[in-house]
């Protein structure tokens, strides 16, 4: 019997490619997807995609979805409490492995592995340490289609939000931006590809600016903000 696994689903391109590779390798039974949701806004954390599009997307994958609802700005203690409760419910299903689409962020991998080790689960990283330029080309050549839903204003301007990733998009990226956005430069919503029964139906709405305060290292520092641009997607 294949071990049962949880797949951590962000709705974006890295998740889609990682799932595609895992399904091709056929070493795990993907029992469920897990997605973190902002409870107040009913949107995927960081990606900004509304839950109704997430549900349409995952129904086209044909895999059950668990939505982990989080407060707007959870403390580490709140996050850990919700995560522990969710993972206990997942383990009760006989799930022993947790799969992620992370590529090269060492501290994030170590955090995930440490958290899972404490409850006797194993982490799996099908894209780990692969060249991100090669990965995005593989993603496109495999027939996936994805749209940019969020850009970090530190790296990219508003014009990149709402664009579908193609070769022109990649050519337009500044040199300091990873082609997979692995440093948080941008986030995406994947709406078509070999893992879907049919394309997700949506249209683009307005692009909005959101600001978040930067943590202060010194109480006397001037107020600074992170700027993000979100392109709203509307389910058809």
C-alpha positions in Angstrom: 0.0 0.0 0.0 1.1 3.5 -0.8 1.5 5.9 2.2 -1.3 8.4 2.5 -0.2 12.0 2.1 -1.5 15.5 2.6 -0.7 18.0 -0.1 -0.2 21.7 0.9 -2.1 23.5 -1.8 -1.5 27.3 -2.3 -3.5 27.4 -5.6 -0.4 28.7 -7.4 2.1 27.4 -10.0 4.6 25.7 -7.6 1.8 23.7 -6.0 0.4 22.7 -9.4 3.8 21.5 -10.7 4.7 19.7 -7.5 1.3 17.9 -7.5 1.8 17.0 -11.2 5.2 15.4 -10.4 3.9 13.6 -7.3 1.0 12.1 -9.3 3.3 11.0 -12.1 5.7 9.3 -9.6 2.7 7.5 -8.0 4.5 6.9 -4.7 1.8 8.4 -2.5 -2.0 8.3 -2.1 -3.0 12.0 -2.1 -5.8 11.9 0.5 -6.5 15.6 0.8 -5.4 19.1 0.0 -4.8 21.7 2.7 -5.1 25.5 2.1 -4.8 28.3 4.6 -7.6 30.8 4.4 -8.0 34.3 5.9 -11.2 33.7 7.9 -12.4 37.4 7.8 -12.0 37.9 4.0 -12.5 34.2 2.9 -9.4 34.5 0.7 -6.3 32.4 0.4 -3.5 33.7 2.6 -1.0 35.9 0.6 -2.5 34.9 -2.8 -5.7 36.9 -2.2 -7.9 34.4 -4.2 -11.5 34.1 -3.0 -12.5 30.8 -1.5 -15.1 30.2 -4.2 -12.4 30.0 -6.9 -10.3 27.8 -4.7 -13.3 25.4 -4.4 -13.9 25.4 -8.1 -10.2 24.8 -8.7 -9.9 21.9 -6.3 -13.1 20.3 -7.5 -11.5 20.2 -11.0 -8.5 18.4 -9.4 -10.8 15.8 -7.9 -9.1 15.8 -4.5 -10.8 16.6 -1.2 -10.0 20.0 0.3 -9.4 21.0 3.9 -9.6 24.8 4.6 -7.6 25.9 7.6 -9.2 29.2 8.6 -6.9 31.8 10.3 -7.6 35.1 11.9 -6.6 38.2 10.0 -3.3 38.7 11.8 -2.8 35.6 14.0 -0.1 35.5 16.7 2.3 32.6 16.5 0.5 31.1 19.4 -2.9 31.3 17.7 -1.4 29.9 14.4 0.2 27.0 16.2 -3.0 26.1 18.1 -5.1 26.1 14.9 -2.4 24.1 13.0 -2.1 21.5 15.8 -5.9 21.0 15.8 -5.9 20.7 12.0 -3.0 18.2 11.9 -4.5 16.0 14.6 -7.6 15.7 12.4 -5.5 14.9 9.4 -3.5 12.3 11.2 -6.7 10.6 12.3 -7.2 9.8 8.6 -4.1 7.7 8.6 -2.0 10.4 6.8 1.7 10.1 7.4 3.3 12.4 4.9 2.9 16.1 4.1 4.0 17.4 0.6 5.1 21.0 -0.2 6.0 23.0 -3.3 8.9 24.8 -1.7 12.1 25.1 -3.9 15.0 26.6 -2.0 14.1 28.4 1.2 16.2 26.4 3.8 14.7 28.0 6.9 11.2 27.3 5.7 12.0 23.7 5.0 13.7 23.3 8.4 10.6 24.8 10.1 8.2 22.5 8.3 10.3 19.4 9.0 10.7 20.3 12.7 6.9 20.8 13.1 6.1 17.6 11.4 8.7 15.6 13.2 7.1 16.5 16.5 3.9 14.7 15.5 5.6 11.8 13.7 4.9 12.9 10.1 7.4 13.2 7.2 7.8 16.2 4.9 8.2 15.7 1.1 9.6 18.4 -1.3 9.3 17.2 -4.9 10.7 20.5 -6.4 13.6 20.9 -3.8 16.8 22.5 -5.1 15.7 22.4 -8.8 16.7 25.3 -11.0 13.8 27.8 -11.0 14.3 28.9 -14.6 14.1 25.2 -15.6 11.0 24.7 -13.4 9.0 27.5 -14.9 9.8 26.4 -18.4 8.7 22.8 -17.5 5.5 24.3 -16.1 4.7 26.1 -19.3 5.7 23.3 -21.6 3.5 20.9 -19.6 0.5 22.9 -20.6 -0.1 24.8 -17.3 -1.6 28.3 -17.3 -1.4 30.6 -14.3 -2.2 34.3 -13.6 -0.4 36.6 -11.2 -2.7 37.5 -8.3 -0.3 39.4 -6.0 2.9 41.2 -6.5 5.3 42.5 -3.9 5.9 46.2 -4.6 9.4 46.0 -3.3 10.3 44.0 -6.4 7.6 44.6 -9.1 5.2 47.4 -10.0 1.4 47.2 -10.4 1.6 46.3 -14.1 2.7 42.8 -13.3 -0.5 42.0 -11.3 -3.1 40.3 -13.5 -0.7 39.0 -16.1 -0.6 35.5 -17.3 2.8 34.0 -17.0 4.3 33.3 -20.4 7.7 33.8 -22.0 7.1 37.6 -22.4 6.3 37.9 -18.7 9.5 36.0 -17.8 11.5 38.3 -20.2 10.1 41.4 -18.5 11.1 40.3 -15.0 13.9 42.4 -13.4 17.2 40.5 -12.9 16.7 40.4 -9.1 13.4 38.6 -9.3 13.3 34.8 -9.2 11.3 33.4 -12.2 9.2 31.3 -9.8 8.8 34.2 -7.3 10.4 31.9 -4.7 11.4 34.9 -2.5 7.8 36.1 -2.3 8.1 38.5 -5.3 4.7 37.4 -6.7 2.0 34.8 -6.2 -0.3 33.1 -8.7 -3.5 31.2 -9.4 -3.2 28.2 -11.7 -6.3 27.8 -13.8 -5.5 25.1 -16.4 -3.1 22.2 -17.0 -2.7 18.5 -17.0 -3.9 18.0 -13.5 -7.3 19.6 -14.1 -10.4 18.0 -15.6 -11.2 21.3 -17.4 -10.1 25.0 -17.0 -11.2 27.1 -14.1 -13.7 29.7 -15.2 -13.1 33.2 -14.0 -12.6 36.8 -15.1 -10.3 39.5 -13.8 -11.5 42.3 -11.6 -9.8 45.4 -10.3 -6.2 45.6 -9.0 -6.0 47.0 -5.5 -3.1 48.3 -3.4 -2.6 46.9 0.1 -0.1 48.2 2.6 1.3 46.4 5.7 3.5 48.0 8.4 7.2 46.9 8.4 8.4 45.6 11.8 10.5 48.2 13.6 14.0 47.2 14.8 14.2 50.6 16.6 11.2 52.3 18.3 12.4 55.6 16.9 12.4 54.4 13.3 10.0 56.2 10.9 6.9 54.3 9.9 7.5 52.3 6.8 5.2 50.0 4.8 5.3 47.0 2.6 3.2 47.6 -0.6 1.4 44.7 -2.4 -0.8 44.8 -5.5 -3.7 42.3 -5.7 -5.6 41.5 -8.9 -9.0 40.3 -8.0 -10.3 37.2 -9.7 -14.1 36.7 -10.1 -15.6 33.3 -10.6 -17.9 32.8 -13.6 
